[in-house]
Amino acid sequence: MTRSQLPPAVEKTVQAQSQGATIKRFVTEREDGKTVYEAEMIVDGHTKDIHIAKDGTLNEIEEEVAIDSLPPDVQAALRKKAAGTDITKVESLTKQGTLVAYEAATLKGHHKGEVQVGPTGKQLAHPE
């Protein structure tokens, strides 16, 4: 999908969220029976993906963060949940403007996985 194919409301949100970023690509996904537009970009050397509803509402931001920049309780919880694997990437997950979780991509041999913890390092009631 190209930028020119985005609905006008989605394009407006992309423009506001991509200041200073290099956009890698756009994709569409179905979430709960609705079309969601995703813009994948690089900002200041790290990844940032945004999920936008057709009406332009910013549903979610997944932004790469350095694990060492996180609060100690969050670092410890991610490392504990990822024990026995290598953490390859950590992202903050923000929905409707609220930080809801941190997610770590893991690798053990050729097996990829992910673990999540809440914004304070606590166990989540459900995956985000």
Backbone torsions as a table, in degrees:
resi	resn	phi	psi	omega
1	MET	NA	141.3	178.7
2	THR	-104.8	162.4	-179.3
3	ARG	-59.5	-36.6	-178.6
4	SER	-66.9	-16.4	179.4
5	GLN	-88.1	-5.8	-179.1
6	LEU	-72.6	144.0	172.8
7	PRO	-60.6	148.8	-177.0
8	PRO	-52.7	-40.8	-179.2
9	ALA	-66.0	-37.0	178.4
10	VAL	-68.2	-43.4	178.9
11	GLU	-58.7	-40.7	-180.0
12	LYS	-62.2	-42.3	178.5
13	THR	-67.5	-41.9	177.5
14	VAL	-58.7	-45.7	-179.3
15	GLN	-59.3	-43.6	-178.8
16	ALA	-68.1	-34.8	-174.9
17	GLN	-90.2	-11.0	-172.9
18	SER	-108.7	18.2	179.0
19	GLN	-57.2	123.6	178.8
20	GLY	76.0	7.9	-177.3
21	ALA	-102.8	158.5	169.9
22	THR	-105.1	117.9	-178.9
23	ILE	-82.4	126.7	179.7
24	LYS	-84.6	-46.9	-179.4
25	ARG	-170.6	167.2	175.0
26	PHE	-120.4	140.9	175.2
27	VAL	-139.5	158.2	172.8
28	THR	-112.8	147.3	178.4
29	GLU	-136.8	160.3	173.3
30	ARG	-105.7	122.2	176.8
31	GLU	-128.5	120.5	-178.5
32	ASP	54.0	39.1	177.1
33	GLY	77.8	5.2	-178.6
34	LYS	-118.1	147.4	176.6
35	THR	-76.1	130.1	177.4
36	VAL	-123.5	137.7	179.6
37	TYR	-101.0	133.6	179.1
38	GLU	-119.0	130.6	173.9
39	ALA	-111.6	124.1	178.2
40	GLU	-103.9	127.8	-175.8
41	MET	-143.1	168.1	174.3
42	ILE	-115.8	126.6	179.2
43	VAL	-127.6	121.6	178.6
44	ASP	49.7	38.7	175.3
45	GLY	84.7	2.7	177.5
46	HIS	-127.9	163.6	-177.1
47	THR	-83.3	149.1	174.4
48	LYS	-147.4	120.6	177.3
49	ASP	-115.0	134.4	178.2
50	ILE	-120.4	140.7	179.2
51	HIS	-112.6	124.6	-172.0
52	ILE	-127.4	133.2	174.8
53	ALA	-73.6	161.7	-178.1
54	LYS	-57.7	-28.9	-179.9
55	ASP	-83.5	3.1	178.0
56	GLY	95.4	-3.5	179.1
57	THR	-65.7	129.5	177.0
58	LEU	-81.0	107.1	-176.6
59	ASN	-83.1	-41.6	-172.8
60	GLU	-154.3	146.5	171.9
61	ILE	-125.5	127.3	172.8
62	GLU	-112.5	113.3	-175.6
63	GLU	-126.9	128.6	-179.7
64	GLU	-64.9	136.2	177.5
65	VAL	-134.4	153.7	175.3
66	ALA	-78.2	131.2	-178.1
67	ILE	-58.1	-34.7	-179.1
68	ASP	-68.8	-14.5	179.4
69	SER	-87.4	-7.4	-177.0
70	LEU	-83.9	157.9	175.6
71	PRO	-56.9	147.0	-177.5
72	PRO	-53.0	-39.3	-179.9
73	ASP	-64.8	-36.4	178.8
74	VAL	-69.9	-45.2	177.3
75	GLN	-56.5	-48.6	-177.7
76	ALA	-62.3	-42.5	-179.0
77	ALA	-65.7	-42.6	178.1
78	LEU	-63.8	-45.1	-179.3
79	ARG	-64.2	-37.4	178.7
80	LYS	-65.7	-46.5	-179.6
81	LYS	-67.1	-27.1	-178.5
82	ALA	-96.8	10.5	-176.2
83	ALA	-50.4	134.2	179.4
84	GLY	87.9	0.9	178.5
85	THR	-128.7	168.3	172.9
86	ASP	-96.9	132.7	173.8
87	ILE	-84.9	118.9	-175.7
88	THR	-99.0	-20.7	-177.4
89	LYS	-165.6	144.9	175.3
90	VAL	-126.8	137.0	178.6
91	GLU	-128.3	146.4	168.4
92	SER	-89.5	141.6	178.4
93	LEU	-115.0	117.5	-178.6
94	THR	-118.6	126.1	178.6
95	LYS	-122.1	131.4	-178.6
96	GLN	47.2	41.5	175.0
97	GLY	82.3	2.8	-178.1
98	THR	-118.3	129.2	174.9
99	LEU	-65.5	120.9	-176.7
100	VAL	-111.5	-22.1	-176.8
101	ALA	-169.4	165.6	166.7
102	TYR	-118.2	140.9	-177.7
103	GLU	-127.2	130.6	177.8
104	ALA	-112.3	128.3	172.1
105	ALA	-82.0	135.1	-176.3
106	THR	-122.9	158.6	179.2
107	LEU	-144.1	129.9	173.9
108	LYS	-135.8	107.5	-172.6
109	GLY	66.0	-119.8	177.6
110	HIS	-104.4	4.1	-177.1
111	HIS	-91.8	119.7	177.3
112	LYS	-96.6	146.3	177.4
113	GLY	-152.6	-172.7	175.3
114	GLU	-153.6	150.8	175.7
115	VAL	-131.0	150.9	-179.7
116	GLN	-131.2	149.2	170.4
117	VAL	-138.1	161.1	178.2
118	GLY	-70.9	173.4	-176.1
119	PRO	-61.9	-19.0	177.9
120	THR	-106.1	2.6	-179.3
121	GLY	98.1	-3.8	-179.8
122	LYS	-76.2	158.0	175.4
123	GLN	-62.3	138.7	176.6
124	LEU	-83.9	147.7	176.7
125	ALA	-69.4	-28.7	179.4
126	HIS	-155.8	155.0	178.3
127	PRO	-63.7	145.1	178.3
128	GLU	-93.3	NA	NA
